[in-house]
Amino acid sequence: MQINPTLPQDEFIFSNSQFPAFVGGFGSGKTEALIVRSIIGKINNPTTDRAFYEPTYDLIRMIAWPRFEEILSNLEIPYRLHKSPINVLNIEGCGRIIFRSMDIPQRIIGYEVGDSDVDELDTLKKDDAQEVWRRILSRNRQKKVEGKNTVAVATTPEGFKFVYDLWEVKSPEGYEIIRAPTYSNPHLPEGYIESLRDTYPEQLIDAYIEGKFVNLTFGSVYKNFQRDTNSTDEQVLEGETLYVGQDFNVGEMASVVAVRRVNGWHVVDELVGIYDTPQLIDTLINRYPMSKINIYPDASGRSRKTVDASKSDIALLEQAGLSVRAKKQNPPVKDRILAVNGAFDSGKLYVNLDKCPNLVQSLEQQTYDKNGEPDKTSGLDHNVDALGYFVHYEMPIVKPVANISFDFAV
């Protein structure tokens, strides 16, 4: 077979991972790579069936079938395409590829295959994509002569959706991401990338040209946080002083733990799912028994109680020997956000991505609601609020003051 893939396409087509994902920008050759992988996989496994999935049957007819026929014809591989109602491609001597749509997950039933290929999975709603993925895995149960049953995915990164959660965040064994920016494809027409840059706003360029997972919702709250420039490998050293930002919520206490280094502040740990203040105190003292702990709580904790007791949350922290740093009232939300964004932008604030996955998720995904306030309906506010209390105390935005003199004529 004569094929001439790009480097990312080659890596994907011949990947030995059980669940490879080709995540690429527009024009990076995602569908082309998926189809070639499907054909080669079918020829190498003639005793089992293979499935190929598109978001809709229209895309099967307009995209998948013409490309399969073109590639097979160019490679001089005999085939027969049986369209509606059975939607099956027979490759002579190598068995069949079954085509199915993902628009109604409940219809992914009634057949078995050895391997599958899924195009543009992240164009589905997140819950639908998760349901489709479960059903596709359940169809992959024909026993192959050798090797594991595989499912390959090719998709544009449509924000922080299903592919991001499974491949990037959870990343279980066997799940591999192959990234492909648009410019990895040398066969694009002249001016194609420039036309994309002229067409799409800046916040979408990373997704649609670079093939990166980014927040596609306009109005990202913490827009200055960048994994490449604001990440750290620093960790807590035994006995060093710790600086803890704290948000109070019954059953959902959120803490971020920072340390100080020569180049700035490094957030190196987080606490989530703590029920109340007494449990928070026990957790901090047991986890860091040798450290002095400075804590920066939500100022409402002066009167608020996360436990049915006579003492406020802040009073409990002080009684436990923690050094509480809290002003009489919380700063305006916009001031906290400005302080956090300013700290990231100035290179004074870093986050350990591995130790603080919930904080990173919130920094990347929290957006503004229709009223121009940070969205609190998604549950992404607790960790960033905790960070904001700490950052605003230590690195507040200093607003300029204008000194104006007046000359009075007498």
C-alpha positions, -999 to 999 in steps of 0.1 A, spaced: 0 0 0 13 34 -10 4 62 15 21 94 24 9 105 59 21 135 79 41 128 110 10 130 134 -11 110 110 16 83 108 18 81 146 -19 77 148 -25 53 120 1 29 133 -4 35 170 -4 4 192 -24 20 219 -58 5 225 -76 39 225 -56 64 205 -71 99 199 -60 121 170 -68 157 183 -61 182 155 -69 216 141 -89 223 110 -72 208 79 -48 186 99 -61 154 82 -81 139 111 -107 121 91 -82 110 64 -60 95 91 -89 77 107 -101 62 74 -66 50 65 -63 35 99 -97 18 95 -87 3 61 -53 -9 72 -68 -23 104 -94 -42 84 -69 -57 61 -48 -68 90 -78 -84 108 -99 -100 81 -117 -124 105 -135 -97 125 -158 -68 115 -149 -31 120 -172 -2 127 -169 34 116 -189 62 133 -198 97 122 -220 122 142 -248 119 115 -257 97 85 -254 128 63 -217 129 73 -214 92 65 -228 99 30 -210 132 23 -176 126 40 -169 90 49 -181 70 19 -165 93 -8 -132 92 11 -132 55 16 -140 49 -21 -113 73 -32 -86 58 -10 -95 22 -18 -96 30 -55 -62 48 -54 -48 18 -36 -64 -6 -61 -82 -25 -34 -114 -42 -46 -145 -33 -25 -182 -31 -27 -202 -4 -8 -238 -14 2 -256 18 11 -290 22 28 -304 3 45 -274 -19 56 -246 7 54 -217 -18 50 -185 -17 30 -171 -51 20 -133 -52 12 -127 -82 -10 -111 -110 11 -109 -88 42 -144 -86 56 -167 -57 62 -168 -22 78 -201 -13 93 -211 24 93 -232 39 121 -244 73 132 -240 87 168 -269 111 168 -292 86 186 -270 66 210 -298 42 218 -295 28 182 -260 16 186 -272 -19 191 -276 -52 173 -241 -60 160 -206 -69 171 -172 -58 158 -136 -63 168 -124 -27 163 -140 7 159 -131 42 145 -150 73 157 -149 106 139 -156 140 156 -167 126 189 -164 159 207 -190 176 184 -216 157 205 -229 170 238 -207 158 267 -233 134 281 -242 121 247 -205 115 239 -201 95 271 -232 74 263 -220 68 228 -185 58 241 -200 32 265 -222 17 237 -193 16 212 -171 -2 238 -200 -27 243 -201 -34 206 -164 -42 205 -166 -78 216 -157 -100 186 -126 -120 195 -96 -112 173 -70 -137 163 -44 -116 182 -43 -83 199 -67 -62 219 -99 -48 205 -93 -11 198 -113 21 194 -96 51 177 -110 86 178 -103 116 156 -117 150 167 -114 187 167 -109 199 204 -143 214 210 -135 228 244 -134 209 277 -157 181 268 -157 143 268 -124 137 250 -106 162 273 -120 146 304 -112 110 295 -79 114 275 -64 145 291 -76 146 327 -82 109 336 -59 94 310 -62 57 320 -38 31 307 -42 26 269 -55 61 262 -31 81 240 -34 116 225 -17 124 192 -18 162 186 -18 176 151 -18 214 144 -31 225 111 3 234 98 15 198 102 -3 191 69 20 203 40 -8 196 14 -30 225 24 -37 253 -2 -17 285 0 -32 310 24 -54 284 42 -40 290 77 -40 328 72 -76 327 63 -84 308 95 -66 334 115 -85 362 98 -118 343 104 -117 331 140 -112 352 171 -80 348 191 -95 326 218 -104 300 191 -71 299 173 -55 275 198 -83 250 193 -89 253 155 -53 257 144 -31 244 172 -54 215 181 -54 224 218 -81 220 244 -91 256 253 -122 273 267 -144 280 237 -169 300 258 -164 337 254 -155 354 287 -131 330 304 -127 344 340 -90 334 345 -78 341 309 -42 348 320 -36 313 333 -15 293 308 -3 258 314 29 264 295 40 294 315 23 291 349 31 255 358 55 243 384 71 210 397 76 225 432 63 205 462 59 210 499 93 206 517 91 192 552 87 218 579 84 248 556 58 275 561 26 270 541 1 296 529 -35 282 525 -63 299 507 -96 288 521 -132 289 509 -160 278 533 -188 256 521 -206 229 541 -196 196 526 -175 213 499 -147 230 517 -119 240 492 -83 248 501 -52 256 480 -18 252 495 10 275 484 47 279 492 71 308 486 101 305 463 126 331 449 106 336 417 71 339 434 43 319 449 37 282 439 4 264 446 15 229 453 -15 211 468 -52 213 472 -79 200 495 -114 192 482 -144 174 496 -137 184 532 -170 184 551 -165 212 577 -139 233 595 -130 207 623 -122 182 595 -103 208 576 -81 215 607 -75 178 613 -65 173 577 -41 202 575 -24 193 608 -21 156 600 -9 162 565 16 189 574 26 182 611 59 201 610 48 232 591 36 266 603 3 272 585 -9 307 575 -44 305 563 -63 331 542 -100 324 547 -132 338 533 -139 367 556 -175 356 560 -161 329 582 -159 354 611 -197 349 616 -203 317 595 -203 282 610 -198 250 589 -204 230 621 -232 233 646 -212 250 673 -209 283 692 -177 294 676 -172 307 640 -151 290 614 -123 316 618 -124 313 656 -120 275 652 -89 281 630 -74 304 655 -81 281 684 -63 253 665 -31 274 663 -33 284 626 -22 319 618 -53 335 602 -48 363 577 -82 377 568 -95 413 564 -127 424 580 -146 419 548 -140 402 515 -127 423 486 -150 428 456 -151 397 434 -137 417 404 -107 427 426 -99 391 434 -101 381 398 -79 410 387 -53 401 414 -52 364 403 -50 373 366 -23 399 373 -2 374 393 -3 349 365 5 375 339 34 389 358 50 355 364 46 356 402 21 327 405 25 291 395 4 259 399 15 223 402 -8 207 375 -5 172 388 -11 181 425 -40 205 418 -62 190 391 -94 206 405 -79 241 407 -65 238 371 -99 227 358 -116 257 375 -90 281 362 -94 269 326 -131 264 325 -149 289 347 -167 315 325 -189 346 331 -227 341 333 -252 363 314 -251 389 341 -213 393 338 -206 375 371 -184 343 374 -206 313 368 -213 294 400 -237 268 386 -210 245 374 -193 240 407 -161 255 394 -160 284 418 -148 270 451 -111 263 443 -106 296 425 -123 315 453 -99 300 478 -70 310 455 -84 345 452 -86 351 490 -49 342 493 -37 361 462 -56 392 469 -41 394 504 -5 388 493 -6 404 458 -35 428 456 -39 450 425 -28 485 436 -51 510 420 -35 542 408 -44 574 426 -46 606 407 -32 637 425 -50 667 412 -41 703 423 -63 733 418 -52 769 415 -77 793 428 -77 829 417 -83 853 445 
